[in-house]
Amino acid sequence: MVTLGLVVAQFNDSVTTPMAAAAREAAAERDAEIVDEVSVPGSYDAPLAADRLARRDDIDAVVVVGAIVTGDTDHDRVIGAAAAQKLTDVSLERDTPVTFGVSGPGMSGAEARERIEKGSEATHAAIDLLAELP
């Protein structure tokens, strides 16, 4: 059985709560188990939690869900780029799949809510990647 860690950003929780639910449902559909779930303040904070989960022997892959919406500055793009790069680094350094189920940047809250399925997509991607890796 595939075991997963789930990191859920709490910022924009009207989006991330249903994304996390979609991730849990997708894991159940695929007979995978989420053995630990970590809440973090925002998507920027996800890499540290993902790294802690990826270090564990009982976790095969880590799924990260979050939502980064556009504000009055380019802050959303800075956060999105930093989070994506550091999550990639965690995946490579720990030799553990870390999937990026984060909507945004560059979208409104309404657009982010339309992308709730990113939670299930990230879960499916983690399971699929594990199946393909030697």
ROZA-643462 format. One line per 4 residues: number of its first residue (from 1); their letters; for each residue x, y, z of C-alpha. Coordinates in Angstrom, 1 decimal. Each point is the difference from the previous one (the first is absolute). Layout:
N
NUM	a	X/Y/Z | ... .
***
This chain:
134
1	mvtl	0.0/0.0/0.0 | 1.2/3.5/-0.9 | 0.4/2.3/3.1 | -0.3/3.7/-0.4 .
5	glvv	0.7/3.1/2.0 | -2.3/3.0/-0.6 | 1.0/3.6/0.5 | -2.9/2.5/0.1 .
9	aqfn	0.4/3.7/-0.2 | -2.5/1.8/2.2 | 0.2/3.4/-1.7 | -3.1/0.2/-2.4 .
13	dsvt	-1.5/-2.9/2.0 | -3.3/0.4/-1.9 | 1.9/-1.5/-2.8 | 2.6/-2.2/1.7 .
17	tpma	-2.5/-1.8/2.3 | -1.9/-1.5/-2.9 | 3.3/-0.6/-1.9 | 1.2/-2.1/3.0 .
21	aaar	-3.3/-1.9/0.0 | 0.4/-0.7/-3.7 | 3.5/-1.3/0.7 | -1.3/-2.3/2.7 .
25	eaaa	-2.7/-1.3/-2.2 | 2.4/-0.7/-2.9 | 2.3/-1.9/2.4 | -2.9/-2.1/1.2 .
29	erda	-1.0/-0.7/-3.7 | 3.5/-1.2/-0.7 | 0.4/-2.1/3.2 | 2.7/2.3/1.3 .
33	eivd	0.2/1.1/3.6 | 0.7/3.5/1.2 | 2.1/-0.8/3.1 | 0.6/3.5/1.1 .
37	evsv	-1.5/3.5/-0.8 | 1.8/3.2/0.9 | -1.7/3.4/-0.1 | 2.2/3.0/-0.8 .
41	pgsy	-0.9/3.7/0.0 | 0.5/0.4/-3.8 | 1.4/-1.5/-3.2 | 3.4/1.7/0.7 .
45	dapl	0.2/-2.0/3.2 | -0.6/-3.3/-1.7 | 3.6/-1.0/-0.9 | 1.1/-0.5/3.6 .
49	aadr	-3.0/-2.2/0.9 | 0.4/-1.9/-3.3 | 3.7/-0.6/0.8 | -0.8/-1.3/3.5 .
53	larr	-2.6/-2.4/-1.4 | 2.3/-1.1/-2.9 | 2.7/-1.0/2.6 | -2.3/-2.6/1.5 .
57	ddid	0.4/-3.6/-0.9 | -3.8/-0.6/0.3 | -0.8/2.6/-2.7 | 0.5/-0.9/-3.7 .
61	avvv	-1.0/3.4/-1.5 | -1.2/3.5/1.2 | -3.0/1.9/-1.4 | -0.1/3.7/0.5 .
65	vgai	-3.2/2.1/-0.4 | -0.4/3.7/0.1 | -1.4/3.1/-1.7 | 1.9/3.1/-1.0 .
69	vtgd	-2.3/2.8/-1.1 | 0.9/3.3/-1.7 | 0.3/3.1/2.1 | 1.0/3.6/-0.7 .
73	tdhd	3.7/-0.9/-0.5 | 2.1/-2.8/-1.6 | 0.1/-1.6/3.4 | -2.0/-3.0/-1.2 .
77	rvig	2.5/-0.8/-2.7 | 2.9/0.3/2.4 | -1.7/-2.4/2.4 | -0.9/-2.4/-2.8 .
81	aaaa	3.4/-0.2/-1.5 | 1.8/-0.4/3.4 | -2.4/-2.7/1.1 | 0.2/-1.9/-3.2 .
85	qklt	3.8/0.1/-0.1 | 0.5/-1.1/3.6 | -2.6/-2.8/-0.3 | 2.0/-1.2/-3.1 .
89	dvsl	3.2/0.1/2.0 | -1.6/-2.1/2.8 | -1.1/-2.6/-2.5 | 3.4/-0.3/-1.6 .
93	erdt	2.0/0.2/3.3 | -2.2/-2.6/1.8 | -0.5/-2.1/-3.1 | -3.7/0.1/0.8 .
97	pvtf	-2.8/1.2/-2.2 | -1.4/3.3/1.2 | -3.0/1.2/-2.1 | -1.1/3.6/-0.5 .
101	gvsg	-3.8/0.3/0.4 | 0.2/3.7/0.4 | -2.4/2.2/-2.1 | 1.4/3.4/-1.0 .
105	pgms	1.7/2.3/-0.1 | -1.7/2.4/-2.4 | -3.6/-0.8/0.8 | -2.8/1.4/2.1 .
109	gaea	-1.6/-1.7/2.9 | -2.9/-1.0/-2.2 | 2.3/-1.5/-2.6 | 1.9/-1.9/2.8 .
113	reri	-3.3/-1.4/1.2 | -0.7/-1.4/-3.5 | 3.3/-2.0/0.3 | -0.9/-2.1/3.1 .
117	ekgs	0.9/-3.1/-2.0 | 3.7/0.9/0.3 | -0.1/-1.9/3.3 | -1.1/-3.2/-1.7 .
121	eath	2.3/0.6/-3.0 | 3.0/0.3/2.3 | -0.9/-3.2/1.8 | -0.4/-1.9/-3.2 .
125	aaid	3.3/1.4/-1.3 | 1.9/-1.2/3.1 | -1.4/-3.5/-0.3 | 0.6/-0.1/-3.7 .
129	llae	3.6/1.2/0.4 | 0.7/-2.6/2.6 | -1.3/-2.7/-2.3 | 2.3/1.2/-2.8 .
133	lp	3.2/0.5/2.0 | 2.5/-2.9/0.0 .
***
